């Protein structure tokens, strides 16, 4: 079965399925409305800012955001706390999480924590934010390039399974293995609000893909799933194909630049 044929048959033809083809090749399509693909994690500069200093600057930025929001209470625009590359580390993440939990007067909708060296301890701190129901304004979190591994994935998975407000989570370009991917997949079986999930550039392999396939056969709210460059081979791709045959919510599914051929999607 060709890639183009498969794409047309998924979810009555409404989905966009990005398969294992190179840019410019026949049947290759991009998603212009989506954010640019995450890139493999690279080391951050040394000695630029301590974790504590990064945490303090994050709190200062949050304070300014709260002041501005209080003056524009009628503004319907989502409130974004952009902390990209602030070098928060685990300590800074804990400071931020504690502040967000203690004062929910400013409704933060979008939290960008991309490239902050959070690690597993920092991820655990952010997991508290995801799990706390009183922070009901939060809709989107970007955790790309943070060196999060299995321990952090376990905490994030537990939090995501209990969350009822988050609609977008990007944890691409971290240090996930198959077990870490399974933690997130398990959360999808009980989560009923998440619509977009980014897992690109993580080592999911066939085992992680098979666990994600099981989640997709049960989840009915996820509409976008990004699994580009996750070292998935034919066996994992075949499991995902079977799951897509029964899943009716997924509209955009990117598994390009993995390690399977057409036989993986037959």
C-alpha angles and dihedrals in degrees: 000000000000124000092243092053092050093050091054094051099051115102094347093304097299097109132088110221117187111202137188101295132122122248111278094020123127111283094012114136134175130211106237093182093057127083116267112278115271115252127225112281117266129192117270122233117276125241097005095121136350119241091247092051089049090051092050092050090049090053090048090052090048090051092053090047091052092050092050092046092052089057094050104043092150094054109112093196113118114257112236126196102201111196098158113164095352091142091233097160120183094304094053091046091053091050091050094046092050092051094047091050094047097051122031094167091112111060104222108195102175125037117190112195098155116152101006104131091241097156120182095310092052090047089053089055092051090046087064089058091051093048098046107096094201090070089071097150095070112106107158136033127183112202100162121146098013104126092244113168137174099307092051092045090054092056093043091049093052091048094047091051090057097041121105103179112045114102101173133038126170117190097158123144098029132123098270121154127189093280092051090051089050090057091058092043091054090054090056090062091066103024113098103179109049111107104168127041126177118199101154123148095019125124099248095145121178095308093055091045091052091052090049090050090057090051092050090054088060104032118089104177107055111103102169126041122175116195102154116157098004097140092251116165133193097287094053092043091052091053091051091049091055091049092051089055089068102028112096103180105059112099103164122037121169116191096148124142094031125129106263134094131213090292090069092065099041 
